[in-house]
Amino acid sequence: MSVDAIRYKTYNNIVDTITCVGEQHRQIKTVTTGDIWSIDLEKNTLYPLMHVNPVSVVMQQGEAIYNFQIFMCDLVEPNLSNEQEVLSDTLLLAQDIISIFKSGEILYHSSTSAGEEPRYWTDANFTIEPFTERFSNALTGWVFNFPVVVENPYDSCNIPIDNSTICVK
């Protein structure tokens, strides 16, 4: 595998990495991705649930910032007796995911040679917003915007294009 294949990350790499981090967390029972309306709200979903919703990508010189919304949620009892506990627990889960991308060893390779260093960053401050009874089955939890920064070389030499025609008209 080339150093560039390790160094420059695609949308697939980033979503797979966020998903893997959620799946490796021992308290998160289900991780899903996609549009917010694709969350499976059936009773057979195991909770707590982490849902990764893609929002946008900002391309900048030397880097790309992939923006996601992360939902951490769990079911509350019909009488809302455990709502505070659910909010407390899911907030801790949100903090765990942020902490891993800020400084977690799970994103590091074992070697420090060129190309083996971590390739995902997040350097934002986070506003984590609560929601209650947001969906039809009384899910409660937190949502936050999650920017993941990766290198972007803007390398036009490797684009699969026929350069035999000049495209200036």
Residue pairs with C-beta under 8 A, 6 or more apart in sequence:
3 114
3 115
4 153
6 115
6 116
6 119
7 115
7 119
7 151
8 119
8 150
8 151
8 152
8 153
9 17
9 119
9 120
9 150
9 151
11 54
11 57
11 66
14 66
14 120
14 148
14 150
15 33
15 52
15 54
17 107
17 120
18 33
18 52
18 68
18 70
18 97
18 146
18 148
19 31
19 33
19 52
21 97
21 100
21 101
21 104
21 106
21 107
22 28
22 31
22 50
22 52
22 97
23 31
24 106
25 50
25 93
25 96
25 97
27 48
27 89
27 93
28 48
28 49
28 50
28 72
28 93
29 46
29 47
29 48
29 49
30 40
30 45
30 46
30 47
30 48
30 49
30 50
31 49
31 50
31 51
31 52
32 38
32 39
32 40
32 49
32 50
32 51
32 52
33 51
33 52
33 53
33 54
34 52
34 53
34 54
35 53
36 51
36 53
36 69
36 71
39 49
39 51
39 71
39 135
41 135
41 136
41 137
41 139
43 137
47 73
47 74
47 75
48 72
48 73
48 74
48 89
48 90
48 93
48 141
49 71
49 72
49 73
49 74
49 139
50 70
50 71
50 72
50 93
50 97
51 70
51 71
51 73
52 68
52 69
52 70
53 68
53 69
53 70
53 71
54 66
54 67
54 68
55 67
55 68
55 69
55 145
56 67
57 64
57 65
57 66
57 67
58 64
58 65
58 67
59 152
60 152
61 154
62 151
62 152
62 153
62 154
63 149
63 150
63 151
63 152
64 149
64 150
64 151
64 152
65 147
65 148
65 149
66 147
66 148
66 149
66 150
67 145
67 146
67 147
67 148
68 145
68 146
68 147
68 148
69 143
69 144
69 145
69 146
70 94
70 97
70 143
70 144
70 146
71 141
71 142
71 143
72 90
72 91
72 93
72 94
72 97
72 141
72 142
72 143
73 90
73 131
73 134
73 139
73 140
73 141
73 142
74 86
74 89
74 90
74 139
74 140
74 141
75 86
75 137
75 138
75 139
75 140
76 82
76 83
76 86
76 132
76 133
76 138
76 139
76 140
77 83
78 138
83 132
83 140
86 140
86 141
87 130
87 132
87 140
87 141
87 142
90 140
90 141
90 142
91 128
91 130
91 142
94 128
94 142
94 144
95 128
97 146
98 122
98 126
98 144
98 146
100 106
100 107
101 107
101 120
101 121
101 122
101 146
101 148
102 122
107 118
107 120
108 117
108 118
109 116
109 117
109 118
110 116
119 150
119 151
120 148
120 149
120 150
121 148
121 149
121 150
122 146
122 147
122 148
122 149
123 149
124 145
124 147
126 144
126 145
126 146
127 144
127 145
128 142
128 143
128 144
129 142
129 143
129 144
130 140
130 141
130 142
131 139
131 140
131 141
131 142
131 143
132 140
133 139
133 140
134 140
